[in-house]
Amino acid sequence: MSARAGWLAGAAGVTAVGTAAGLSVAKSLRRKFSDDDPYRDEDFELLDADRSSVVTTPDGVSLAVREVGPENAGLTVVFAHGFCLRMGSFHFQRARLSEQWGEQVRMVFYDQRGHGQSGEAPPDTYTVEQLGQDLESVLAVVAPRGPVVLVGHSMGGMTVLSHARQYPQRYPTRIVGAALIASAAEGVARSPLGEILNNPALEAVRFTARYAPALVHRGRGAARSVIGPILRAASYGDHRISRSVNAFSERMMHDTPIATLVEFLHALEVHDETDGLATLSKVPTLVACGDRDLLTPMDYSQDMADQLAKSQLVIVGGAGHLVQLERPDVIDDALVRLVERATPSKLVALTRRMRERVRLHG
């Protein structure tokens, strides 16, 4: 059999093997939708209206960046999104926290390489180590001065850990706080995702994406049949979820290029950023997750919190992997507390208390 024929056979084989593997994990989970959709008219593209720029990494990849809040704010909070998502996955944080913090805080969001509006890159650069370097590139251009709090969800949390391992000198002199939301310090083979990662058919698609990219479209739908069921099942937990929020998250996943999907799946399996925990111990941290998270079970969060001297652990009952979309109120409140603990001046905390008094007595 020729190499070309082998690649095509591998891609075709994903459909039969992959669908069964994905459904075996997800078959017992049924999405429950809210009868009344409070977000039916929500503008989930809110971030596209914010100040935009592009950060070009040393290896030439263009990263799309959005900002809200004054450039001279006393604190910058930088958000790194997760696997198969984009910066819009922090929609509710951007919407509420920009009002809560006002002019005291600038928020910076960006799309990871290969995701959203950022450029695609050579497949061998789709690693957690590289993501940590990309975060440093964003910080160097967008937040070269002043205190910074990093917020990472899922693979974004791994990005923060990777940055902490590679740039320990930034902590606590520049990076004064960090949040790890639904994340893990090392490979996720112990989670139900491990069943999918061990599927040889998925490796065939990864091989095709790397060495025969012109053929990868043939396995596009097949590869999604491997990972799609588990991503959908793991996204949300026990609570009834808004149909609009669910549709938004599924659009983000579906729009992710297939090479990005399969290469970063491998990265999630093999990464080990546990050394970054020692660096993060120097700053106040938030560790948060849902107790129904199948991709990064709460054991991962509990283990990280145990190793972080200044951590607050928040377990969100009934929530799944996309906890910041499913229960934004809990995550937003936790981020407010993190910023209050991490901010050297108390301006942010003072502003919050003043606004609370106005709300209660106005």
C-alpha positions in Angstrom: 0.0 0.0 0.0 1.3 3.4 -0.9 1.8 6.1 1.8 -1.0 8.1 0.2 -3.4 5.1 0.3 -2.4 4.5 3.9 -3.2 8.1 4.9 -6.6 7.9 3.2 -7.4 4.5 4.8 -6.4 5.9 8.2 -8.6 8.9 7.8 -11.5 6.8 6.6 -11.1 4.4 9.4 -11.6 7.1 12.0 -15.3 7.3 11.2 -16.1 3.7 12.4 -13.6 3.5 15.2 -13.8 7.1 16.3 -17.5 7.5 16.5 -17.8 4.4 18.7 -15.1 5.6 21.0 -16.5 9.0 21.4 -20.1 7.8 21.9 -19.0 5.2 24.5 -17.9 8.0 26.7 -20.8 10.4 26.0 -23.7 8.0 25.5 -25.0 8.3 29.1 -25.0 12.1 29.1 -27.8 14.1 27.7 -27.7 17.8 27.4 -30.5 19.5 29.4 -31.6 22.8 28.0 -33.3 25.7 29.8 -37.0 26.1 28.8 -36.5 29.8 29.0 -33.4 31.0 27.2 -32.1 34.2 29.0 -29.4 34.6 26.4 -31.5 34.4 23.3 -30.6 37.9 22.2 -27.1 38.0 23.6 -24.3 39.4 21.3 -21.6 36.8 21.7 -19.3 38.7 19.3 -19.0 41.5 21.8 -15.2 41.2 21.8 -15.0 42.0 18.1 -16.0 45.6 18.9 -13.1 46.2 21.3 -9.7 47.7 20.6 -7.9 45.3 18.3 -4.3 44.6 17.5 -2.0 41.9 16.2 1.0 40.5 18.0 3.5 38.7 15.8 5.4 35.9 17.5 9.2 35.4 16.9 8.3 32.5 14.5 6.0 34.7 12.5 2.5 33.7 13.7 -0.1 36.5 14.0 -2.1 36.5 17.2 -5.4 38.4 17.3 -5.7 40.6 20.4 -8.6 42.5 21.9 -8.5 45.0 24.8 -11.1 46.7 27.0 -10.3 49.3 29.6 -7.8 52.2 29.7 -4.3 51.5 28.4 -2.9 53.2 31.5 -5.0 51.3 34.0 -3.3 50.3 37.2 -3.7 46.5 36.5 -3.9 44.4 33.4 -5.7 41.1 33.4 -4.7 38.8 30.5 -7.1 35.9 29.5 -5.8 32.7 27.7 -8.6 30.5 26.3 -8.8 26.7 26.1 -8.6 23.9 23.5 -10.9 24.2 20.5 -12.2 27.6 21.7 -11.3 31.3 21.2 -11.2 34.5 23.2 -15.0 34.7 23.0 -15.2 31.8 25.6 -14.6 34.6 28.1 -17.6 36.5 26.9 -19.4 36.8 30.2 -16.2 37.8 32.0 -15.6 40.6 29.5 -19.2 41.8 29.8 -19.5 41.9 33.6 -16.0 42.6 34.8 -15.5 45.5 32.5 -18.4 47.1 34.4 -17.2 45.9 37.8 -13.7 47.1 37.4 -14.3 50.2 35.3 -11.2 52.3 34.6 -9.1 50.5 37.3 -8.4 47.4 35.2 -7.6 46.8 31.5 -8.5 43.3 30.2 -6.6 41.7 27.3 -7.9 38.7 25.4 -6.2 36.9 22.5 -6.7 33.9 20.3 -4.1 31.1 20.7 -2.2 30.1 17.6 -4.3 28.0 15.3 -7.5 29.2 17.0 -10.1 31.9 16.2 -8.7 34.8 14.2 -5.1 34.0 15.0 -2.9 32.5 12.3 -2.3 28.8 11.8 1.3 27.6 12.3 3.5 24.6 11.6 2.0 21.6 13.3 5.2 20.9 15.3 4.7 24.2 17.1 1.3 23.2 18.5 2.7 22.5 22.0 2.0 23.8 25.5 5.6 25.0 25.7 5.1 27.1 22.6 1.9 28.5 24.1 3.8 29.7 27.1 6.2 31.5 24.8 3.3 33.0 22.8 1.9 34.4 26.1 5.2 36.1 26.8 5.1 37.6 23.3 1.6 39.0 24.0 2.8 40.4 27.4 5.9 42.0 25.8 3.9 44.0 23.3 0.6 44.7 25.0 1.6 44.9 28.7 5.3 45.7 28.9 4.9 47.5 32.2 2.8 47.3 35.3 1.3 44.5 37.3 -0.5 41.7 35.5 -2.9 38.9 36.5 -3.1 35.9 34.2 -6.3 33.9 33.7 -6.3 30.6 31.8 -9.1 28.2 31.1 -8.4 24.6 30.2 -5.4 24.6 27.8 -5.1 28.3 28.7 -4.4 27.3 32.3 -1.7 25.0 31.0 -0.4 28.0 29.0 -0.1 30.0 32.3 1.8 27.2 33.9 4.1 26.9 30.9 4.8 30.6 31.1 5.5 30.4 34.8 8.0 27.5 34.3 9.8 29.3 31.4 9.8 32.8 32.8 10.0 32.5 36.6 11.7 35.9 36.8 8.4 37.5 35.9 6.8 36.3 39.2 6.0 38.2 41.4 7.7 41.3 40.0 5.4 41.6 37.0 2.9 38.7 37.3 1.1 39.4 40.6 -1.7 36.8 40.4 -3.0 33.9 38.3 -6.2 31.8 37.8 -6.3 28.2 36.6 -9.8 27.4 35.5 -10.7 23.8 34.6 -7.1 22.9 33.9 -4.4 20.4 34.7 -0.7 20.6 35.3 0.2 17.4 33.4 -1.2 15.1 30.8 -4.9 14.4 30.8 -4.7 10.6 30.1 -6.4 9.8 33.4 -9.6 11.6 32.3 -12.2 10.1 30.0 -10.4 12.0 27.3 -7.7 9.4 27.6 -9.9 6.9 25.9 -10.1 9.1 22.9 -6.4 9.9 22.9 -5.6 6.2 22.8 -7.6 5.7 19.6 -5.2 4.7 16.8 -7.5 6.1 14.2 -7.0 9.6 15.7 -3.3 9.2 15.4 -3.8 8.4 11.7 -5.5 11.7 11.2 -2.8 13.5 13.1 -0.2 11.9 10.9 -2.1 13.0 7.8 -2.5 16.6 9.1 1.2 16.8 9.6 2.6 15.1 6.6 -0.1 15.3 4.0 -2.1 18.4 4.8 -3.6 18.5 1.3 -5.5 15.4 2.2 -6.6 16.3 5.7 -10.0 17.6 4.6 -10.9 14.0 3.8 -10.7 13.1 7.4 -12.2 16.4 8.7 -15.7 15.1 9.6 -14.3 11.7 10.6 -11.9 13.2 13.1 -14.6 15.4 14.6 -16.6 12.2 15.1 -13.9 11.0 17.4 -13.6 14.1 19.7 -16.9 15.8 19.1 -19.1 13.6 21.3 -16.8 13.9 24.3 -16.3 17.7 23.9 -20.0 18.2 23.7 -20.8 15.9 26.6 -18.1 17.4 28.8 -18.9 21.1 28.1 -21.7 21.5 30.6 -22.9 19.7 33.8 -26.1 19.1 35.6 -27.7 22.6 35.2 -30.0 23.4 32.4 -27.9 25.3 29.9 -29.1 28.1 27.6 -29.5 26.9 24.0 -27.8 30.1 22.8 -24.8 29.5 25.0 -24.6 25.9 23.9 -24.8 26.9 20.2 -22.1 29.5 20.7 -19.6 27.0 22.3 -20.4 24.4 19.6 -19.6 27.0 16.9 -16.2 27.7 18.5 -15.4 24.0 18.5 -16.6 23.4 15.0 -14.6 26.4 13.6 -11.3 25.1 14.9 -9.1 23.8 12.1 -8.6 20.0 12.1 -4.8 20.3 12.3 -5.2 22.5 15.4 -7.6 20.0 16.9 -5.5 16.8 16.5 -2.1 18.4 17.3 -3.2 20.1 20.5 -5.0 16.9 21.5 -1.6 15.2 21.5 -0.1 18.2 23.3 -2.7 17.8 26.1 -1.8 14.2 26.5 1.9 14.6 26.8 2.4 18.0 28.5 4.0 18.3 31.9 4.0 21.8 33.4 4.1 20.8 37.1 7.4 22.7 37.6 5.4 25.9 36.9 3.5 25.3 40.2 6.5 26.3 42.2 6.7 29.6 40.5 2.9 30.3 40.8 3.3 29.6 44.5 4.9 33.1 44.8 1.6 34.8 43.9 -2.1 34.6 44.9 -3.9 32.1 42.7 -7.4 31.0 42.0 -8.0 27.3 41.1 -11.5 26.6 39.9 -13.4 23.9 38.2 -16.8 22.2 37.9 -17.4 19.0 39.8 -18.9 17.4 36.6 -15.9 18.2 34.4 -15.0 15.1 32.4 -12.0 16.6 30.6 -10.1 18.0 33.6 -11.8 16.3 36.6 -11.7 18.2 39.9 -9.0 16.0 41.2 -6.6 17.8 38.9 -7.6 21.2 40.4 -7.5 19.9 44.0 -3.9 18.5 43.3 -2.8 21.9 42.0 -4.4 23.9 44.8 -2.6 21.7 47.3 0.7 22.7 45.8 0.0 26.4 45.6 0.7 28.2 48.9 -1.6 31.2 48.2 -4.4 29.5 46.4 -8.2 29.7 46.7 -9.9 26.5 45.4 -13.4 27.0 44.0 -15.4 23.9 43.1 -18.6 24.7 41.2 -21.3 22.2 41.9 -23.0 20.7 38.9 -20.8 22.5 36.3 -18.9 20.9 33.5 -15.7 21.9 31.6 -17.0 25.3 30.3 -17.6 26.5 33.8 -17.0 30.1 32.9 -19.8 30.0 30.4 -22.1 27.8 32.4 -21.8 29.5 35.8 -20.2 32.9 35.0 -21.4 34.5 38.2 -19.3 32.1 40.3 -16.2 32.5 38.2 -16.6 36.3 37.9 -16.9 36.7 41.7 -13.8 34.5 42.2 -11.8 36.6 39.7 -12.8 39.8 41.6 -11.6 38.2 44.8 -8.3 37.2 43.1 -7.7 40.7 41.8 -8.3 42.1 45.3 -5.8 39.7 46.8 -3.2 40.3 44.0 -3.4 44.0 43.5 -0.6 45.8 45.4 -2.7 48.9 45.8 -6.2 48.6 47.1 -7.8 50.8 44.4 -9.7 47.9 42.8 -11.1 46.7 46.1 -12.0 50.3 47.1 -13.8 50.9 43.8 -15.7 47.6 44.2 -16.9 48.5 47.8 -17.9 52.0 46.7 -20.0 50.5 43.8 -21.6 48.0 46.1 -22.6 50.7 48.5 -24.1 52.7 45.6 -26.0 49.6 44.4 -27.4 48.8 47.9 -28.3 52.3 49.0 -28.7 54.2 45.8 
